[in-house]
Amino acid sequence: MTKRAIAALTALCGLILGTFFLGSSPGTLPGQVTALAQNHDFSDQQITGPYDVVKDWPKPVATLFPEEKGWTWGSTQAVFAQNPNRIFISMRGELPIIKGGDPLNTEVPGIGENGRGIWLTVPMPGVPNRNASIGPTASPGEPHVKFVAQEGRDYRWQHLVYAVDGEGNLVDDWSKWDKTFKRVHKILISPYDPEKRVWIDDDGKCAIFIFSNDGKQLLQTIGEPGKCGDDDKHFNRQTDIAWLPDGTFFVSDGYENTRVVKFDKTGKYLTSWGKPSWDWRTRKDVPGMSDPPPPNYFHTVHGIQVDPVSHRVFVSDRENHRIQVFDENGKFLDVWPLGPYAAIYHLLLTEDRSLWMSDGHGTFKILKYDLDGKMQYQWGTFGPLPGEMWGVHEFTTDQQGNLYTAEVFNGRPQKFRPRAGADPSHMVGKQMRVAWKD
């Protein structure tokens, strides 16, 4: 036998023996991995951070509403947890369920260079099946889109606001108000209101509707529904609301206006501030605007929170990729640059005075900042699978520490349960509830 043959035989025997011994002791290597893994905090996993996603929450639309067989959530813009068994959700109508199956290869004419057609796979592997919010056949309500969808065929405009319990079962249906709404943007309850009135911010109607907690009565309307403007009585696609303990509230206004509006507790206009760095009519930057724009200039004023201790107002200047900070009367105090891709959809100031943010279409993450603008923690990743995120438009926590999200692009609500042993400082803190607890 040649030296080369002997060497080859020896290597082969070694491989067989190695495989035999590893195979005969299946607990050795996996056990080592398990032991090592126990030394690490699983909250460092970036997909769901310190949480486990609660699968199949809430129940499917056709389970909540049996007459909706074949339909699912449309663009889901709003979620608010009053308590662990009363979570408000709002969607921009329903969309037809996309069945699984083999992808379709189809030619799309005119999208290549020189007008040639390109063959594409639909749905495309590795990405969500559709954008539930933006597109000609997405959920209705998105302006500046050539909308061609037909009601009844491509969407259903019903069950726009409802509430579910901790198991995802229906507990309240506000469908009688469906015709009142055009584009519910956020649902909120003031932490300082013992009556727990429900504020529904409808940017499509340029109005804020305030309901009794049971949804039976519309108590007050701020703004003139269907008429947009930029004076003391009108909004132009306002986006969010925040309160001081005395009931004074602030409105971020908004997509097309570029200002913050301050009201007293009765809804009387007090003041406003802000200037445009972008013109919604031309859909271009204001000519001659610097980069970055000066303080007090905005492009998409999309979220707002106010600190009850210092009365500082934190404003998401979304498309300028920053947070601007003011005193309660509009005096500029600070700016936090967030990087060139940041797109902050929602802000939440928690009891521990941390400011949490959702980045809807920049990094797709949930982020924690202190009130000096220093990032403390972040988690989350893009995708359509349970626990992944695309377009978290509003998020909220209940008294048990559960986190709920509403995704405009994936078109769904999700629930995240705190993971045992996770670092509490990595969890979105307790939402402020001062005048009410449940």
BASEZA-794595 format. One record per residue (C-alpha): residue number from 1; x, y, z. Coordinates in steps of 0.2 Angstrom, whole numbers, plus 5000, padded with zeros to 4 digits. Layout:
% residues N
    nr      X      Y      Z
   NUM      X      Y      Z
...
% end
This chain:
% residues 438
    nr      X      Y      Z
     1   5000   5000   5000
     2   5007   5017   4995
     3   5010   5031   5008
     4   4996   5041   4999
     5   4984   5027   5001
     6   4988   5025   5020
     7   4986   5043   5023
     8   4969   5043   5015
     9   4964   5028   5024
    10   4969   5035   5041
    11   4960   5051   5037
    12   4944   5042   5033
    13   4945   5031   5049
    14   4947   5047   5059
    15   4932   5054   5051
    16   4921   5039   5054
    17   4927   5037   5072
    18   4924   5056   5075
    19   4907   5055   5068
    20   4903   5039   5078
    21   4909   5047   5095
    22   4900   5063   5092
    23   4884   5053   5086
    24   4885   5041   5101
    25   4886   5056   5114
    26   4872   5067   5107
    27   4871   5077   5123
    28   4889   5083   5124
    29   4890   5097   5111
    30   4872   5103   5112
    31   4874   5102   5131
    32   4889   5114   5130
    33   4879   5126   5119
    34   4865   5126   5131
    35   4876   5129   5146
    36   4885   5143   5137
    37   4868   5151   5131
    38   4862   5151   5149
    39   4876   5164   5152
    40   4869   5176   5141
    41   4853   5187   5142
    42   4841   5182   5128
    43   4834   5200   5128
    44   4850   5203   5117
    45   4841   5194   5103
    46   4837   5209   5092
    47   4821   5203   5084
    48   4810   5204   5099
    49   4822   5211   5112
    50   4816   5208   5129
    51   4800   5201   5124
    52   4791   5185   5117
    53   4779   5188   5103
    54   4762   5182   5107
    55   4757   5172   5091
    56   4739   5173   5085
    57   4735   5188   5094
    58   4722   5195   5091
    59   4711   5182   5084
    60   4709   5183   5065
    61   4697   5196   5058
    62   4685   5182   5052
    63   4685   5175   5070
    64   4681   5192   5078
    65   4668   5196   5065
    66   4662   5179   5057
    67   4654   5188   5042
    68   4671   5194   5037
    69   4677   5177   5030
    70   4691   5179   5017
    71   4696   5197   5024
    72   4710   5202   5036
    73   4717   5218   5043
    74   4720   5233   5033
    75   4733   5246   5037
    76   4733   5246   5056
    77   4737   5263   5062
    78   4731   5264   5080
    79   4732   5254   5096
    80   4730   5259   5114
    81   4729   5248   5130
    82   4717   5254   5143
    83   4721   5239   5153
    84   4726   5221   5149
    85   4708   5216   5144
    86   4703   5232   5134
    87   4715   5236   5120
    88   4708   5248   5107
    89   4713   5244   5089
    90   4710   5254   5073
    91   4712   5249   5055
    92   4709   5258   5038
    93   4696   5245   5033
    94   4699   5227   5028
    95   4709   5219   5014
    96   4707   5202   5006
    97   4717   5188   5013
    98   4732   5183   5001
    99   4732   5164   5000
   100   4749   5155   5001
   101   4755   5145   4986
   102   4767   5146   4972
   103   4773   5163   4967
   104   4767   5170   4950
   105   4780   5176   4937
   106   4774   5190   4927
   107   4780   5203   4915
   108   4778   5221   4921
   109   4779   5232   4905
   110   4789   5248   4904
   111   4799   5248   4921
   112   4816   5244   4913
   113   4828   5255   4904
   114   4822   5261   4887
   115   4804   5256   4892
   116   4807   5237   4891
   117   4797   5225   4902
   118   4805   5216   4917
   119   4799   5199   4923
   120   4796   5199   4942
   121   4790   5186   4955
   122   4774   5190   4964
   123   4774   5189   4979
   124   4792   5192   4980
   125   4802   5180   4991
   126   4808   5186   5007
   127   4797   5202   5008
   128   4779   5205   5014
   129   4766   5201   5002
   130   4760   5218   5001
   131   4760   5236   5008
   132   4744   5238   5017
   133   4745   5257   5018
   134   4752   5264   5002
   135   4747   5260   4984
   136   4732   5260   4972
   137   4724   5245   4979
   138   4730   5247   4997
   139   4719   5253   5012
   140   4709   5269   5007
   141   4713   5285   5015
   142   4731   5288   5009
   143   4731   5305   5000
   144   4742   5309   4985
   145   4740   5291   4979
   146   4731   5286   4963
   147   4718   5275   4971
   148   4709   5263   4960
   149   4703   5250   4973
   150   4684   5247   4973
   151   4675   5245   4989
   152   4668   5227   4991
   153   4681   5220   4979
   154   4697   5227   4985
   155   4693   5233   5003
   156   4679   5234   5015
   157   4676   5250   5025
   158   4670   5242   5042
   159   4675   5238   5059
   160   4687   5252   5059
   161   4688   5254   5078
   162   4686   5239   5091
   163   4693   5233   5107
   164   4700   5215   5112
   165   4705   5207   5128
   166   4722   5199   5133
   167   4718   5183   5123
   168   4713   5193   5107
   169   4694   5191   5109
   170   4682   5205   5104
   171   4675   5214   5119
   172   4669   5230   5110
   173   4664   5235   5092
   174   4663   5253   5088
   175   4657   5250   5070
   176   4642   5262   5072
   177   4655   5276   5070
   178   4663   5269   5054
   179   4655   5282   5043
   180   4662   5296   5055
   181   4680   5292   5051
   182   4691   5294   5036
   183   4708   5290   5042
   184   4710   5286   5061
   185   4728   5290   5065
   186   4730   5287   5083
   187   4719   5282   5098
   188   4723   5289   5115
   189   4717   5292   5133
   190   4724   5306   5143
   191   4733   5300   5159
   192   4725   5314   5169
   193   4707   5311   5164
   194   4697   5301   5177
   195   4683   5298   5164
   196   4695   5289   5152
   197   4687   5298   5137
   198   4694   5291   5121
   199   4702   5303   5109
   200   4702   5298   5091
   201   4713   5308   5080
   202   4707   5307   5062
   203   4719   5316   5051
   204   4709   5312   5035
   205   4695   5322   5043
   206   4706   5335   5050
   207   4697   5333   5066
   208   4699   5325   5084
   209   4684   5316   5090
   210   4682   5313   5109
   211   4670   5299   5114
   212   4664   5292   5131
   213   4674   5277   5136
   214   4660   5265   5131
   215   4659   5273   5114
   216   4641   5277   5115
   217   4642   5296   5114
   218   4653   5308   5104
   219   4656   5321   5117
   220   4666   5334   5108
   221   4675   5338   5091
   222   4690   5348   5089
   223   4693   5355   5072
   224   4680   5356   5058
   225   4677   5338   5051
   226   4681   5338   5032
   227   4688   5356   5032
   228   4707   5358   5033
   229   4716   5374   5037
   230   4730   5382   5048
   231   4721   5394   5059
   232   4715   5393   5077
   233   4700   5382   5072
   234   4707   5370   5059
   235   4720   5357   5057
   236   4728   5350   5041
   237   4731   5332   5044
   238   4736   5332   5063
   239   4745   5317   5069
   240   4746   5315   5088
   241   4741   5323   5105
   242   4749   5325   5122
   243   4743   5332   5139
   244   4749   5341   5154
   245   4742   5337   5171
   246   4730   5352   5171
   247   4722   5346   5155
   248   4732   5357   5143
   249   4735   5348   5128
   250   4746   5349   5112
   251   4743   5343   5095
   252   4756   5339   5082
   253   4749   5346   5066
   254   4755   5337   5055
   255   4757   5330   5038
   256   4753   5346   5029
   257   4753   5359   5042
   258   4770   5361   5050
   259   4766   5366   5068
   260   4763   5362   5086
   261   4746   5368   5092
   262   4742   5371   5111
   263   4725   5371   5119
   264   4718   5373   5136
   265   4708   5359   5144
   266   4692   5364   5136
   267   4699   5364   5119
   268   4701   5383   5117
   269   4716   5388   5106
   270   4730   5396   5115
   271   4745   5397   5103
   272   4755   5388   5090
   273   4773   5387   5083
   274   4782   5380   5068
   275   4787   5384   5050
   276   4788   5373   5035
   277   4805   5366   5028
   278   4795   5357   5015
   279   4780   5362   5005
   280   4766   5349   5004
   281   4758   5357   4989
   282   4773   5356   4978
   283   4780   5341   4988
   284   4797   5348   4988
   285   4809   5357   5000
   286   4805   5375   5002
   287   4817   5384   4990
   288   4834   5390   4999
   289   4831   5379   5014
   290   4847   5374   5023
   291   4851   5356   5027
   292   4848   5353   5041
   293   4834   5366   5042
   294   4835   5378   5056
   295   4826   5375   5073
   296   4807   5377   5073
   297   4806   5371   5055
   298   4797   5355   5051
   299   4794   5342   5038
   300   4780   5330   5044
   301   4776   5333   5062
   302   4772   5316   5067
   303   4773   5313   5086
   304   4772   5323   5102
   305   4775   5320   5121
   306   4776   5332   5135
   307   4786   5329   5151
   308   4774   5333   5166
   309   4789   5338   5177
   310   4799   5350   5166
   311   4785   5354   5154
   312   4797   5351   5139
   313   4788   5346   5123
   314   4796   5333   5112
   315   4791   5333   5094
   316   4795   5321   5080
   317   4801   5331   5065
   318   4800   5315   5055
   319   4806   5318   5038
   320   4820   5330   5045
   321   4826   5314   5055
   322   4826   5323   5072
   323   4817   5326   5088
   324   4815   5345   5092
   325   4812   5350   5110
   326   4803   5366   5116
   327   4796   5373   5132
   328   4777   5373   5133
   329   4775   5390   5124
   330   4786   5385   5109
   331   4803   5392   5114
   332   4816   5381   5106
   333   4827   5371   5118
   334   4836   5357   5109
   335   4837   5346   5094
   336   4842   5328   5093
   337   4848   5322   5076
   338   4844   5304   5074
   339   4854   5299   5058
   340   4850   5301   5039
   341   4837   5286   5039
   342   4827   5289   5055
   343   4808   5290   5053
   344   4800   5292   5070
   345   4782   5288   5069
   346   4777   5287   5088
   347   4784   5294   5104
   348   4779   5287   5122
   349   4785   5295   5138
   350   4785   5282   5151
   351   4783   5283   5170
   352   4802   5282   5173
   353   4804   5297   5161
   354   4812   5288   5147
   355   4806   5293   5129
   356   4803   5278   5118
   357   4801   5279   5099
   358   4796   5268   5085
   359   4805   5270   5068
   360   4793   5265   5055
   361   4802   5265   5039
   362   4820   5270   5043
   363   4828   5257   5054
   364   4811   5248   5059
   365   4817   5248   5077
   366   4810   5252   5094
   367   4822   5264   5103
   368   4824   5270   5121
   369   4831   5288   5124
   370   4834   5297   5140
   371   4827   5315   5141
   372   4844   5322   5136
   373   4843   5314   5119
   374   4855   5299   5122
   375   4850   5282   5116
   376   4850   5269   5129
   377   4844   5253   5120
   378   4836   5247   5103
   379   4829   5231   5096
   380   4818   5226   5081
   381   4820   5220   5063
   382   4810   5222   5047
   383   4799   5208   5041
   384   4782   5200   5040
   385   4785   5186   5052
   386   4778   5186   5070
   387   4788   5198   5080
   388   4796   5207   5065
   389   4790   5224   5061
   390   4786   5236   5046
   391   4779   5253   5050
   392   4775   5253   5069
   393   4763   5268   5069
   394   4758   5268   5087
   395   4763   5257   5102
   396   4757   5256   5120
   397   4760   5246   5136
   398   4747   5239   5149
   399   4749   5237   5167
   400   4757   5220   5166
   401   4771   5226   5155
   402   4764   5219   5139
   403   4768   5229   5123
   404   4756   5231   5109
   405   4760   5238   5091
   406   4750   5244   5076
   407   4759   5242   5059
   408   4753   5252   5045
   409   4763   5243   5031
   410   4762   5225   5037
   411   4744   5228   5041
   412   4742   5220   5059
   413   4742   5223   5077
   414   4754   5213   5088
   415   4757   5209   5106
   416   4773   5206   5115
   417   4775   5198   5132
   418   4790   5201   5144
   419   4802   5187   5143
   420   4806   5179   5159
   421   4823   5185   5166
   422   4825   5199   5153
   423   4833   5216   5159
   424   4818   5227   5164
   425   4827   5242   5158
   426   4826   5235   5141
   427   4807   5234   5141
   428   4796   5249   5136
   429   4791   5256   5153
   430   4774   5259   5161
   431   4763   5270   5151
   432   4758   5285   5162
   433   4741   5282   5171
   434   4738   5296   5184
   435   4720   5299   5186
   436   4715   5281   5182
   437   4722   5264   5184
   438   4712   5252   5174
% end
